[in-house]
Amino acid sequence: MDSKTQFKNVAKADKQLTEWARTGDVPSFDEYMKVGLVTAGMDGYAGYCFIGMEDISEKEAFEWLSSNPLIIQALNVMFRLANDVGTYEVHGTLNIGMSLVFL
């Protein structure tokens, strides 16, 4: 998957989260995680880390990240859950956006 397609996927996921928050719709856990994992951002963060490495082929690193490896999937789940819990702890019950804690 190229960068342009990845950017479009994140934009669509952000739009869906915003729609749920504005309309007050509460998705199922599976629906939320399907969208929420796209916006978790660990795949992008891993890409930034690879850029800083000197002894790695950028092409190989991009191809590896594009294959959606299991470790990146797991990091996205962990980051999404930690982010939602942290947001809830800071903002409490203000419901300023869609979060796993509200499901």
BALOBA-1460 file (C-alpha; in Angstrom, 3 decimals):
// residues 103
<rec num="1" residu="m" x="0.000" y="0.000" z="0.000"/>
<rec num="2" residu="d" x="1.452" y="3.347" z="-0.971"/>
<rec num="3" residu="s" x="1.571" y="6.457" z="1.224"/>
<rec num="4" residu="k" x="-1.274" y="8.154" z="-0.606"/>
<rec num="5" residu="t" x="-3.608" y="5.222" z="0.015"/>
<rec num="6" residu="q" x="-2.565" y="5.054" z="3.673"/>
<rec num="7" residu="f" x="-3.290" y="8.771" z="4.091"/>
<rec num="8" residu="k" x="-6.737" y="8.319" z="2.515"/>
<rec num="9" residu="n" x="-7.494" y="5.412" z="4.872"/>
<rec num="10" residu="v" x="-6.574" y="7.493" z="7.926"/>
<rec num="11" residu="a" x="-8.676" y="10.417" z="6.672"/>
<rec num="12" residu="k" x="-11.699" y="8.120" z="6.151"/>
<rec num="13" residu="a" x="-11.266" y="6.638" z="9.621"/>
<rec num="14" residu="d" x="-11.003" y="10.100" z="11.205"/>
<rec num="15" residu="k" x="-14.160" y="11.128" z="9.352"/>
<rec num="16" residu="q" x="-16.010" y="8.079" z="10.705"/>
<rec num="17" residu="l" x="-14.900" y="8.781" z="14.281"/>
<rec num="18" residu="t" x="-16.030" y="12.390" z="13.913"/>
<rec num="19" residu="e" x="-19.393" y="11.313" z="12.514"/>
<rec num="20" residu="w" x="-19.981" y="8.975" z="15.451"/>
<rec num="21" residu="a" x="-19.045" y="11.711" z="17.925"/>
<rec num="22" residu="r" x="-21.279" y="14.363" z="16.305"/>
<rec num="23" residu="t" x="-24.335" y="12.154" z="15.878"/>
<rec num="24" residu="g" x="-23.983" y="10.404" z="19.221"/>
<rec num="25" residu="d" x="-23.998" y="7.001" z="17.551"/>
<rec num="26" residu="v" x="-22.231" y="4.321" z="19.552"/>
<rec num="27" residu="p" x="-20.625" y="1.660" z="17.366"/>
<rec num="28" residu="s" x="-20.055" y="-1.892" z="18.473"/>
<rec num="29" residu="f" x="-16.648" y="-2.727" z="19.896"/>
<rec num="30" residu="d" x="-15.645" y="-4.449" z="16.644"/>
<rec num="31" residu="e" x="-16.781" y="-1.508" z="14.503"/>
<rec num="32" residu="y" x="-14.884" y="0.925" z="16.709"/>
<rec num="33" residu="m" x="-11.680" y="-1.111" z="16.748"/>
<rec num="34" residu="k" x="-11.757" y="-1.564" z="12.972"/>
<rec num="35" residu="v" x="-11.781" y="2.214" z="12.557"/>
<rec num="36" residu="g" x="-9.790" y="3.099" z="15.672"/>
<rec num="37" residu="l" x="-6.830" y="0.912" z="14.776"/>
<rec num="38" residu="v" x="-6.384" y="2.789" z="11.510"/>
<rec num="39" residu="t" x="-5.946" y="6.023" z="13.453"/>
<rec num="40" residu="a" x="-3.708" y="4.544" z="16.177"/>
<rec num="41" residu="g" x="-0.619" y="5.618" z="14.250"/>
<rec num="42" residu="m" x="1.999" y="3.083" z="15.239"/>
<rec num="43" residu="d" x="2.717" y="2.133" z="11.645"/>
<rec num="44" residu="g" x="3.575" y="5.758" z="10.903"/>
<rec num="45" residu="y" x="5.666" y="6.035" z="14.056"/>
<rec num="46" residu="a" x="7.608" y="2.908" z="13.118"/>
<rec num="47" residu="g" x="8.232" y="4.425" z="9.679"/>
<rec num="48" residu="y" x="9.674" y="7.556" z="11.286"/>
<rec num="49" residu="c" x="11.956" y="5.396" z="13.417"/>
<rec num="50" residu="f" x="13.275" y="3.611" z="10.340"/>
<rec num="51" residu="i" x="14.085" y="6.930" z="8.684"/>
<rec num="52" residu="g" x="16.463" y="7.722" z="11.555"/>
<rec num="53" residu="m" x="18.375" y="4.457" z="11.179"/>
<rec num="54" residu="e" x="21.499" y="4.613" z="9.077"/>
<rec num="55" residu="d" x="22.139" y="0.947" z="8.321"/>
<rec num="56" residu="i" x="18.756" y="-0.001" z="6.880"/>
<rec num="57" residu="s" x="17.370" y="-0.034" z="3.390"/>
<rec num="58" residu="e" x="14.451" y="2.390" z="3.216"/>
<rec num="59" residu="k" x="12.832" y="0.340" z="0.474"/>
<rec num="60" residu="e" x="12.976" y="-2.859" z="2.524"/>
<rec num="61" residu="a" x="11.666" y="-1.074" z="5.609"/>
<rec num="62" residu="f" x="8.755" y="0.436" z="3.665"/>
<rec num="63" residu="e" x="7.898" y="-2.924" z="2.118"/>
<rec num="64" residu="w" x="7.972" y="-4.568" z="5.540"/>
<rec num="65" residu="l" x="5.728" y="-1.897" z="7.052"/>
<rec num="66" residu="s" x="3.384" y="-2.110" z="4.053"/>
<rec num="67" residu="s" x="2.900" y="-5.828" z="4.709"/>
<rec num="68" residu="n" x="1.139" y="-4.896" z="8.002"/>
<rec num="69" residu="p" x="3.270" y="-7.164" z="10.226"/>
<rec num="70" residu="l" x="1.767" y="-8.683" z="13.343"/>
<rec num="71" residu="i" x="3.970" y="-6.651" z="15.689"/>
<rec num="72" residu="i" x="2.692" y="-3.388" z="14.217"/>
<rec num="73" residu="q" x="-0.901" y="-4.642" z="14.501"/>
<rec num="74" residu="a" x="-0.306" y="-5.484" z="18.168"/>
<rec num="75" residu="l" x="1.294" y="-2.090" z="18.823"/>
<rec num="76" residu="n" x="-1.700" y="-0.372" z="17.215"/>
<rec num="77" residu="v" x="-4.067" y="-2.250" z="19.542"/>
<rec num="78" residu="m" x="-1.978" y="-1.417" z="22.617"/>
<rec num="79" residu="f" x="-1.631" y="2.235" z="21.651"/>
<rec num="80" residu="r" x="-5.353" y="2.639" z="20.839"/>
<rec num="81" residu="l" x="-6.398" y="1.121" z="24.167"/>
<rec num="82" residu="a" x="-3.840" y="3.111" z="26.180"/>
<rec num="83" residu="n" x="-4.781" y="6.323" z="24.367"/>
<rec num="84" residu="d" x="-8.496" y="5.823" z="25.006"/>
<rec num="85" residu="v" x="-8.002" y="5.049" z="28.693"/>
<rec num="86" residu="g" x="-5.651" y="8.023" z="29.099"/>
<rec num="87" residu="t" x="-8.079" y="10.346" z="27.334"/>
<rec num="88" residu="y" x="-10.892" y="9.159" z="29.583"/>
<rec num="89" residu="e" x="-8.786" y="9.705" z="32.718"/>
<rec num="90" residu="v" x="-7.969" y="13.280" z="31.659"/>
<rec num="91" residu="h" x="-11.356" y="14.324" z="30.297"/>
<rec num="92" residu="g" x="-13.617" y="12.150" z="32.404"/>
<rec num="93" residu="t" x="-17.175" y="11.992" z="31.174"/>
<rec num="94" residu="l" x="-17.088" y="14.986" z="28.826"/>
<rec num="95" residu="n" x="-17.478" y="12.672" z="25.813"/>
<rec num="96" residu="i" x="-15.493" y="14.969" z="23.528"/>
<rec num="97" residu="g" x="-15.067" y="12.175" z="20.992"/>
<rec num="98" residu="m" x="-15.443" y="8.504" z="20.373"/>
<rec num="99" residu="s" x="-13.462" y="6.317" z="22.731"/>
<rec num="100" residu="l" x="-13.320" y="2.655" z="23.629"/>
<rec num="101" residu="v" x="-14.088" y="3.612" z="27.234"/>
<rec num="102" residu="f" x="-17.548" y="4.844" z="26.234"/>
<rec num="103" residu="l" x="-18.502" y="1.617" z="24.429"/>
